[in-house]
Amino acid sequence: MKVENKIHVYRIDGTDTVVGELTQLTVKNVWNRKQFVELQVGEDRKIVVKSSDLLKAISNATDNDD
């Protein structure tokens, strides 16, 4: 099953995104590797990372103790 989530991007390289230009971060599952997710900003490169590492990085960056 294909799972895809789109998240609005507010700033790229220190510059706020322009109203009306829809820039999104797309997060998709990797069909044959449950522990990985694919990230893509706009039409640029696709990056595959371990989902547990991404969750830990988000928790650290937002100072959550979960």
C-alpha distances in whole Angstrom, upper triangle without the diagonal:
4,6,10,13,17,20,23,26,29,31,31,33,35,36,34,32,33,33,31,30,26,25,22,20,16,14,11,9,10,7,10,12,11,15,14,13,14,17,19,22,22,22,24,22,19,19,17,19,18,17,20,22,21,21,25,26,25,27,30,30,30,33,31,32,29
4,7,10,13,17,20,22,26,27,27,30,32,32,31,28,30,30,28,26,22,21,18,16,13,11,7,7,8,7,11,12,12,14,13,11,12,14,15,18,19,19,20,19,16,17,15,17,17,16,19,21,19,20,23,24,23,25,28,28,28,31,29,31,28
4,7,10,13,17,19,23,25,25,28,29,29,28,26,28,27,26,24,20,19,16,14,10,8,6,6,9,9,12,13,11,13,12,10,10,12,14,16,17,18,19,18,15,16,14,15,16,14,17,19,17,17,21,21,20,22,25,25,25,28,26,28,25
4,7,10,13,16,19,21,21,24,26,26,24,22,24,23,22,20,17,15,12,10,7,6,4,7,10,11,15,15,14,15,13,10,9,10,11,13,14,15,16,16,13,14,14,15,16,14,17,19,16,17,20,20,19,21,24,23,23,26,25,27,25
4,7,10,13,16,18,19,22,23,23,21,19,21,21,20,18,14,13,10,8,6,5,6,9,13,14,18,17,16,16,14,11,10,10,11,12,13,15,16,16,14,15,15,15,16,14,17,18,15,15,19,18,16,19,22,20,20,23,22,25,23
4,7,9,13,15,16,19,21,20,18,16,17,17,16,14,11,10,6,6,5,6,9,12,15,17,21,20,19,19,17,13,12,10,10,10,10,13,14,15,14,15,16,17,18,16,19,19,16,16,20,19,16,19,22,20,20,23,23,26,24
4,6,9,12,13,17,18,17,15,13,15,15,15,14,10,9,5,5,6,8,11,15,18,20,23,22,21,20,18,14,13,11,10,9,11,14,15,16,15,15,17,17,18,16,19,19,15,15,18,17,14,17,19,17,17,20,20,23,22
4,6,9,11,15,15,14,12,10,12,11,12,10,7,6,5,6,9,11,15,18,21,24,27,25,24,24,21,18,16,13,12,10,10,14,15,17,17,17,19,20,21,19,22,21,17,18,21,19,16,19,21,18,17,21,22,25,24
4,6,7,11,12,11,9,7,10,11,12,10,8,6,5,6,10,12,16,19,22,25,27,26,25,24,21,18,16,13,11,8,9,13,13,15,16,16,18,19,21,19,22,21,17,18,20,18,15,18,20,16,17,20,21,25,25
4,7,10,10,9,6,6,9,10,12,11,10,8,9,10,14,16,20,23,25,28,31,30,28,27,25,21,20,16,15,12,12,16,16,18,19,19,22,22,24,22,24,23,19,20,21,19,16,19,20,16,16,20,21,25,25
4,7,6,5,4,5,9,11,14,12,12,9,10,11,15,17,21,24,26,29,32,30,29,28,25,22,20,16,15,11,13,16,15,17,18,19,21,21,24,23,24,22,19,20,22,18,17,20,20,16,17,20,22,26,26
4,5,5,6,7,10,13,15,12,12,9,11,11,15,17,20,23,25,28,31,29,29,27,24,21,19,15,13,10,11,14,12,14,16,16,20,20,23,22,24,22,19,21,22,19,17,21,21,17,18,22,24,27,28
4,6,8,10,13,16,18,16,16,13,14,14,17,19,23,26,27,30,32,30,31,29,25,23,21,17,15,12,14,16,14,15,18,17,21,21,24,24,25,22,20,22,23,19,18,22,21,17,19,22,25,28,29
4,7,9,12,16,18,16,17,14,16,16,20,21,25,28,29,33,35,33,33,31,28,25,23,19,18,15,16,19,17,19,21,21,23,23,26,25,27,24,21,23,23,20,19,22,21,17,18,21,24,27,28
4,6,9,12,15,13,14,12,15,16,19,22,25,29,30,34,36,34,34,32,29,26,24,20,18,15,15,18,17,19,21,22,25,25,28,27,29,26,23,25,26,22,21,24,23,20,21,24,26,30,31
4,6,9,12,11,12,11,13,14,18,21,24,28,30,33,36,34,33,32,29,26,24,20,18,14,15,18,18,20,22,22,25,26,28,27,29,27,23,24,26,23,21,23,23,20,20,23,25,29,30
4,7,9,7,8,7,10,12,16,19,22,26,28,31,34,33,32,31,28,24,22,18,16,12,12,15,16,18,20,21,24,25,27,26,28,27,23,25,26,23,21,24,25,21,21,25,27,30,31
4,6,6,8,9,12,15,18,22,25,28,30,33,36,35,35,34,31,27,25,21,19,15,14,17,18,21,23,24,27,28,31,29,32,30,27,28,30,27,25,28,28,25,25,28,30,34,34
4,6,8,10,13,16,19,22,25,29,31,34,37,36,35,35,32,28,26,23,20,17,15,18,20,23,24,26,29,30,32,30,33,32,28,29,31,28,26,28,29,26,25,29,30,34,34
4,6,9,12,16,18,21,24,28,30,32,36,35,35,35,32,28,25,22,20,16,14,17,19,22,24,26,28,30,32,31,33,32,29,30,32,30,27,30,31,28,28,31,32,36,36
4,6,10,13,15,19,22,25,27,30,33,33,32,32,29,25,23,19,16,13,11,13,15,19,20,22,25,27,29,28,31,30,26,28,30,28,25,29,30,26,26,30,31,35,34
4,6,10,12,16,18,22,24,26,30,29,29,29,26,22,19,16,14,11,9,12,14,17,18,20,22,24,27,25,28,27,24,25,27,25,23,26,28,25,24,28,29,32,32
4,7,10,13,16,20,22,24,27,27,26,26,23,19,17,13,11,7,6,9,11,14,15,17,19,21,23,22,25,24,20,22,24,22,20,23,25,22,22,26,27,30,29
4,6,10,13,16,19,21,24,23,23,23,19,16,13,10,8,6,6,9,11,13,13,14,17,18,20,19,22,21,17,19,21,19,17,21,22,20,20,24,24,27,26
4,7,10,13,16,19,21,20,20,19,16,12,10,7,6,5,7,10,10,11,10,11,13,14,16,15,18,17,14,15,18,16,14,18,20,17,18,22,22,25,24
4,6,10,12,15,18,17,17,17,14,10,8,6,5,6,8,10,11,11,9,10,12,13,15,14,17,17,14,15,19,17,16,19,21,19,20,23,23,26,24
4,7,10,13,15,14,13,13,10,7,6,5,7,9,11,13,13,12,10,10,10,10,12,10,14,14,11,12,16,15,14,17,19,18,19,22,21,24,22
4,6,9,12,11,11,12,9,6,5,7,9,12,13,14,14,13,10,10,9,11,12,11,14,15,13,14,18,18,17,19,22,21,22,25,24,26,23
4,6,9,8,7,9,7,5,6,9,12,15,17,17,17,16,12,12,9,10,11,9,13,15,13,14,17,18,18,20,22,22,23,26,24,26,23
4,6,5,7,8,6,5,6,10,13,16,18,18,18,15,11,11,8,10,10,10,14,15,14,16,19,19,20,22,24,24,25,28,26,28,25
4,6,7,10,9,9,10,14,16,19,21,20,20,18,14,14,12,13,13,13,16,18,18,19,22,23,23,25,27,28,29,31,29,30,28
4,6,9,9,11,12,16,18,22,24,23,22,20,16,15,12,14,13,14,16,18,18,20,22,23,24,26,28,29,30,32,30,31,28
4,6,6,8,11,14,17,21,23,23,22,19,16,14,10,11,9,10,13,14,15,16,19,20,21,23,24,25,27,28,27,27,25
4,6,8,11,14,18,21,23,24,23,21,17,15,12,11,9,9,11,13,14,14,17,18,19,20,23,24,25,26,24,25,22
4,7,11,13,17,20,23,24,23,20,16,14,10,9,6,6,7,10,11,11,13,15,16,17,19,21,22,23,22,22,19
4,7,10,13,17,20,20,19,16,13,10,6,6,4,5,8,9,9,11,13,14,15,17,19,20,21,23,22,23,21
4,7,10,13,16,17,16,14,10,8,6,6,6,6,10,10,9,11,14,14,14,17,19,19,20,22,21,23,21
4,7,10,13,13,12,10,6,5,4,7,9,9,13,13,11,13,16,15,15,19,20,20,21,24,23,25,23
4,7,10,11,10,8,6,5,6,8,11,10,14,13,10,13,16,14,14,17,19,18,19,22,22,24,23
4,6,7,6,6,5,6,9,11,14,14,18,16,14,16,19,17,16,20,21,19,21,24,25,27,26
4,6,6,7,8,9,12,14,17,17,20,19,15,18,20,18,17,21,21,19,20,24,25,28,27
4,6,9,10,12,15,17,21,20,23,22,19,21,24,21,20,24,25,23,24,27,28,31,30
4,7,9,12,15,18,21,21,25,23,21,23,26,24,23,27,28,25,27,30,31,34,33
4,7,10,13,16,19,20,23,22,19,22,24,22,21,25,26,24,25,29,30,32,32
4,6,10,13,17,18,21,19,17,20,22,20,20,24,25,23,25,28,29,31,30
4,7,10,14,15,18,17,15,18,20,18,19,22,23,22,24,27,27,29,28
4,7,10,12,15,13,12,15,17,15,16,20,20,19,22,24,25,26,25
4,7,9,12,11,10,13,15,15,16,19,20,19,22,24,24,25,24
4,6,9,7,7,10,12,11,13,16,16,17,19,21,21,22,20
4,5,5,6,9,10,11,13,14,15,17,19,20,19,20,18
4,5,5,6,9,10,11,12,14,15,17,18,17,18,16
4,5,5,6,9,10,11,12,14,15,16,15,15,13
4,5,5,6,9,10,10,12,14,15,14,15,14
4,5,5,6,9,10,10,12,14,14,15,14
4,5,5,6,9,10,11,12,11,12,10
4,5,5,6,9,10,10,9,10,9
4,5,5,6,9,10,10,12,12
4,5,5,6,8,8,11,11
4,6,5,6,5,7,7
4,6,5,6,8,9
4,6,8,11,12
4,6,9,11
4,7,9
4,6
4
